[in-house]
Amino acid sequence: MDFRNYGNVNQDVKENYKNARIFQTKTYVKNMRDKFSTPSFFLTFNQIIDRLNNFVDLSDPDCSLPNIQHAFQSAEKAIKDGKPDWFVLTLFIHDFGKLLYLQNNDSNGHSLKKQWGIVGDTFVVGCRIPNSIVFPEFNNLLRQESELGIYQKHCGLDNVFISYGHDEYLYQILKNYMNKNKLSQEALYCIRYHSLYLHHRENAYGFLLNKNDKDMLAILREFNKYDLYSKSSEIYDVKETSQKYLELWKKFFTLNGLYL
């Protein structure tokens, strides 16, 4: 999130980040990856839109609109700037992983009330959390390792544990054979790491990056411009606008929905 001067953010925002620093252990991340490795139910495209229209991100101090409005705003800005279809669609769907709230599990941070396992800036678990993260005063709530921690230098981000949330959830969903799609590796990379601001904005994990991470950094930063700076008070008609994106969806997905 873009709030370096965060002294006046509300208590829900601070509590969300505090809980992430307490509970996002390596064991938790591994358990969540295992738990959601196999889809358990299907939602149609329209059902996805409807459920995201009921979700407001508690970690975001900039926006109190339902998350589907952020999806529209991000994608519409990209269209206006003449971005290619894959980039527009990726912006539209990049937060679909917030459907984790449907699990309605407070203890895992997967509910409307408790969202620390869904939203917020992510960080690598298993090495020291950089102080350039938002709310660094909470870092000591999680056991701190050395800078490199349990990892080897330049092992690549795909070989580390990152605090679990909607990025990793959606990435694994889209990689699953049941959800056949034509999304590029660039699209999947942006989805998986768009909340890892310590990587693409703070340059805090250079010692972990491999060649692929370095090659993808430029497109991830370009993606972040639309994710972060497209927020506005403009409200789109959900039914009308979503049907426009359904046509774009059909260019990249075999099914009219997702196995989640």
C-alpha positions in Angstrom: 0.0 0.0 0.0 1.1 3.5 -0.6 1.1 5.0 2.9 4.6 5.7 4.1 3.2 8.4 6.4 0.7 6.1 8.1 0.3 7.7 11.5 -3.4 8.5 11.0 -4.7 5.3 9.5 -7.6 3.6 11.2 -7.3 0.8 13.8 -8.6 -1.9 11.4 -5.7 -1.2 9.0 -3.1 -1.4 11.8 -4.7 -4.4 13.4 -4.6 -6.3 10.1 -0.8 -5.6 9.6 -0.1 -6.5 13.3 -1.9 -9.8 13.0 0.0 -10.7 9.8 3.3 -10.1 11.7 2.1 -12.4 14.5 0.5 -15.3 12.6 2.2 -15.5 9.2 4.8 -18.1 10.2 6.4 -20.6 7.8 4.1 -23.3 9.2 1.1 -21.2 8.5 2.2 -20.4 5.0 2.9 -24.0 4.2 -0.4 -25.2 5.7 -2.3 -22.7 3.6 -0.5 -23.7 0.5 -1.4 -27.3 1.2 -4.9 -26.6 2.2 -5.8 -24.7 -1.0 -3.7 -26.8 -3.4 -6.9 -28.5 -4.7 -10.0 -26.5 -5.7 -13.1 -27.4 -3.8 -16.0 -25.5 -5.5 -16.9 -23.6 -8.7 -18.1 -20.1 -9.1 -19.3 -18.7 -12.4 -17.9 -15.4 -13.6 -21.1 -13.5 -12.5 -20.9 -15.1 -9.1 -17.3 -14.0 -8.7 -18.3 -10.4 -9.5 -21.2 -10.5 -7.1 -19.0 -11.8 -4.2 -16.2 -9.3 -4.8 -18.9 -6.6 -4.7 -19.4 -7.6 -1.1 -15.7 -7.4 -0.1 -14.0 -4.3 1.2 -10.2 -4.6 1.9 -9.5 -3.8 5.5 -5.8 -3.2 4.8 -6.4 -0.4 2.4 -6.5 3.1 3.9 -7.1 4.7 0.4 -10.3 3.1 -0.5 -13.5 2.0 1.2 -15.3 0.8 -2.0 -16.1 -2.8 -2.7 -13.1 -4.6 -4.3 -14.8 -5.0 -7.7 -14.7 -1.3 -8.2 -10.9 -1.4 -7.8 -10.8 -4.1 -10.5 -12.8 -1.9 -12.8 -10.7 1.2 -12.1 -7.4 -0.6 -12.7 -8.5 -2.2 -15.9 -10.2 0.9 -17.3 -7.1 3.0 -16.8 -5.1 0.4 -18.7 -7.5 0.4 -21.5 -7.3 4.2 -21.8 -3.6 4.0 -22.0 -3.7 1.5 -24.8 -2.4 -1.5 -22.9 -2.7 -5.0 -24.5 -5.6 -7.3 -23.6 -3.6 -9.6 -21.4 -2.4 -6.7 -19.3 -6.0 -5.3 -19.0 -7.4 -8.7 -18.0 -4.7 -9.4 -15.5 -5.4 -6.1 -13.8 -9.1 -6.9 -13.8 -8.6 -10.3 -12.1 -5.5 -9.7 -10.0 -7.5 -9.4 -6.7 -9.9 -12.3 -7.4 -7.9 -14.2 -4.8 -9.7 -12.1 -2.1 -12.5 -14.6 -2.5 -10.6 -16.4 0.3 -13.0 -14.5 2.6 -15.7 -17.0 1.5 -13.9 -19.6 3.7 -15.3 -17.5 6.6 -12.5 -18.7 8.9 -11.5 -16.0 11.5 -8.6 -18.1 12.9 -6.9 -18.3 9.5 -7.5 -14.7 8.7 -10.0 -15.7 5.9 -13.2 -13.8 6.6 -14.8 -10.4 6.2 -13.9 -9.6 9.8 -10.4 -11.0 9.9 -8.4 -10.5 6.7 -4.7 -10.7 7.7 -4.5 -14.0 5.7 -6.0 -12.3 2.6 -4.8 -8.7 2.2 -2.0 -6.3 2.9 1.7 -6.0 1.9 3.4 -9.4 1.8 6.9 -10.3 3.0 9.3 -13.3 2.8 8.9 -15.6 5.7 12.1 -17.4 6.9 14.5 -14.4 6.7 14.6 -11.0 8.4 11.7 -8.7 7.6 13.2 -5.4 6.2 12.4 -2.3 8.2 11.3 -0.7 4.9 8.0 -2.6 5.3 5.0 -0.7 6.4 4.6 -0.8 10.2 8.1 -2.1 10.9 7.3 -1.7 14.6 5.4 -5.0 14.4 8.3 -7.0 13.0 9.5 -8.3 16.3 6.1 -10.0 16.8 7.3 -12.7 14.4 10.5 -14.6 15.1 13.3 -12.8 13.2 16.0 -14.7 11.3 19.2 -13.4 9.8 19.0 -11.4 6.5 19.3 -14.5 4.4 17.6 -16.8 6.9 16.9 -20.3 5.6 17.5 -19.5 2.0 20.4 -19.6 -0.5 21.5 -16.5 -2.3 19.6 -15.8 -5.5 17.4 -18.9 -5.1 14.5 -17.1 -6.7 11.2 -15.9 -5.3 9.5 -19.0 -6.5 11.6 -21.0 -4.0 10.8 -19.0 -0.8 7.9 -18.8 1.5 6.0 -15.5 1.2 3.3 -14.5 3.7 0.1 -16.1 2.5 -2.8 -14.1 0.9 -4.8 -13.5 -2.1 -1.8 -13.3 -4.5 -0.6 -16.8 -3.8 -4.1 -18.2 -3.6 -5.1 -16.9 -7.1 -1.7 -17.8 -8.6 -2.1 -21.4 -7.6 -5.8 -21.5 -8.8 -4.7 -20.2 -12.2 -1.9 -22.8 -12.4 -4.3 -25.6 -11.6 -5.1 -27.8 -14.6 -8.9 -27.4 -13.9 -8.7 -23.7 -14.7 -7.3 -23.8 -18.2 -6.3 -20.4 -19.5 -4.0 -18.6 -21.9 -2.4 -16.2 -19.4 1.3 -15.5 -20.0 4.1 -16.0 -17.5 4.3 -12.3 -17.1 0.6 -12.2 -16.1 1.0 -14.9 -13.6 4.1 -13.3 -12.1 2.3 -10.0 -11.6 -0.6 -11.8 -9.9 1.7 -13.7 -7.6 3.9 -10.8 -6.5 1.9 -7.6 -6.8 1.6 -7.3 -3.0 5.3 -7.9 -2.4 6.1 -4.2 -2.3 9.4 -5.0 -0.5 10.5 -6.5 -3.8 9.2 -4.3 -6.6 9.2 -0.9 -4.8 11.7 -1.1 -1.9 14.4 -3.3 -3.6 14.7 -5.2 -0.3 15.2 -8.7 -1.6 18.0 -8.4 -4.2 19.9 -11.2 -2.5 17.1 -13.6 -3.2 16.3 -12.7 -6.8 17.3 -14.9 -9.7 17.4 -14.0 -13.4 13.7 -14.5 -13.9 12.8 -12.2 -11.1 15.1 -9.5 -12.5 13.7 -10.0 -16.0 10.1 -9.7 -14.7 10.7 -6.6 -12.5 10.0 -4.0 -15.1 6.6 -5.4 -16.0 5.7 -5.9 -12.4 6.5 -2.2 -11.7 4.4 -1.2 -14.7 1.6 -3.3 -13.4 1.9 -1.7 -10.0 1.3 1.7 -11.4 -2.2 0.7 -12.4 -2.9 -1.4 -9.3 -2.0 1.4 -6.9 -2.5 4.7 -8.6 -5.8 4.1 -10.5 -7.9 4.4 -7.3 -10.6 7.0 -7.5 -14.1 7.8 -6.3 -15.6 6.9 -9.7 -18.2 4.2 -9.4 -18.9 1.8 -12.3 -22.2 0.0 -12.9 -21.4 -3.5 -11.8 -23.7 -5.4 -14.1 -23.0 -3.4 -17.2 -19.2 -3.2 -16.7 -18.7 -6.8 -15.7 -20.4 -8.0 -18.9 -17.8 -6.0 -20.9 -15.0 -7.9 -19.1 -16.8 -11.2 -19.5 -16.1 -10.9 -23.3 -12.4 -10.2 -22.5 -12.4 -13.2 -20.1 -13.6 -15.5 -22.9 -10.4 -14.7 -24.9 -8.2 -16.2 -22.2 -10.3 -18.8 -20.3 -12.0 -22.0 -21.4 -14.6 -22.0 -18.6 -17.1 -19.3 -17.7 -15.8 -19.2 -14.1 -13.2 -20.6 -11.8 -12.7 -23.7 -9.6 -11.7 -22.3 -6.3 
